[in-house]
Amino acid sequence: MAVVEYTGRADGEVFDTSRKEVAEENNLEREEEFKPVPVLIGEDYVIEGFEETVKEMEVGQSEQNVEIPPQKGYGERDSDDVEVYPEKEFKQEGIQDISRGDEIMVGRRRGRVVSAQSGRVRIDFNHPLAGENLEYDIEVTDKIEDDEEKAEKIIDYRMGHGSVEFEGDTVVLNHDHDHPIPNKITEKIEQELQDYTGFEELEIKS
């Protein structure tokens, strides 16, 4: 597992970074902390072109202006992923005053409203960076070999919260939130623990 610092740009504009100072310089805001991120090769922690670059790098090495085409980034734009819905469907769900640029959930998909008029809402479900040629600065700051540290990074990446303890070959995740953890996530965490560490089981304590 590698730990990396990065800054991503599209059309010369910074859209994402792990560095707090870069985020402040470019007025980027998000709920998650700006910090180095883990990259577990083969598990889609990052886009394909990013992972391919990290795979060839050593600790302390940095690569500037790494170019990543759409097919190894967020894919090409697909016109089939732009759909039209009756506005009344959203009003029935208690969603009022839909405007262009709003982000909205439809089922389990998140999209961006591109128009809302005449009782019809047009939503683009393409990733905002679909079709874009991306450019990254990447620095590998560490490579993690210790199983406990690796397990902590896996859970932090997949969950974003919760404290971790270790009991024999079991990783215990103390989950103090009201909402349950989806089975898909716990199964993914347990599989990665088994594949990349010496731990065999994941136990959830609420």
PyMOL commands that set and color helices and strands:
alter all, ss='L'
color gray80, all
select helices_A, chain A and resi 20-25+48-55+70-72+79-81+87-92+147-159+183-196
alter helices_A, ss='H'
color red, helices_A
select strands_A, chain A and resi 2-10+13-17+37-39+62-68+82-86+103-106+109-117+120-124+134-143+163-167+170-174+201-205
alter strands_A, ss='S'
color yellow, strands_A
deselect
rebuild
show_as cartoon
